[in-house]
Amino acid sequence: GEKDGSTALGENTRDEEEIGITRFKKYDKTETNSPYYVDPGEKALTTEYSYQTVDKSYFDDAVFIGDSRTVGMQDYSGLTNATFFAKTGMNVYGVLEDQFITDPDSGKEVSVAQMMKTHKYGKIYFMVGINELGTGNTGTFQKAYDRVIRKFRKWQPDAVIYIQGIIPVSKKKASSDAIFNNININDKNVAIAHLADGRNIFYLDVSGKLTDKKGYLKEDYTFDDVHMYAQHYELWTNYLMKHAVVRENK
């Protein structure tokens, strides 16, 4: 009857969750001759989704996992309520097994894998890739990254996973280095953006306010062409606060 129909309809609308879409913007590619990368001829854009703007309390149950840039985030973002598993030199190949975290419960040195298996996180912010630019190639990198994301999903099935695009380097660095350059970084970013599913995994290009019109890290924002001065981490934090996936509590 009529009554049953309306109940079914009500359930359908509730189950129809929004799925974010990750788009890629094409450009004319440059010929490259590198064992590490090719120019993909496109740039990954932040996954399209109805993000919400949140305050810092959103990060109470968030964990940030990454290399020296995430160490900078830990030191200068003001997100003192978030958890950080950050280490200079971290790479995608060792991130899960490397024992560099002091477990607050036992005081022992443990790995990201152990922490993920024993603690619960609502959001996972992941950024690695700058240290891997000269290891293997983009295919190897994508495979290793995919493995890490799958483990995150397995150990933290309810968490929102944010794949943060690798922040580019300055023009000075990019134009003089055969490995640490923005074509290589962009190739890696396009590869990992393909891992976003718009349901549980979202790709965020966090570098918009940190880069100039040509996509280079702003010269006056960096002291070594790769890392930012303390005051500019706020731009990254603000971006994350404007791109939050907020789920209804089921």
BELSULNOR-V378452 format. One record per helix or strand of 2 or more residues. SS is the DSSP state (~ for helix, > for strand). FROM is the first residue (numbers start at 1). TO is the last residue. If there is no record, write none. Layout:
# BELSULNOR-V378452
ss;from;to
SS;FROM;TO
SS;FROM;TO
This chain:
# BELSULNOR-V378452
ss;from;to
~;2;15
>;24;26
>;42;44
~;56;61
>;62;66
~;68;76
>;83;86
>;99;102
>;109;111
~;112;118
>;123;127
~;138;155
>;160;164
~;171;176
~;182;193
>;201;204
~;208;210
~;219;221
~;230;242
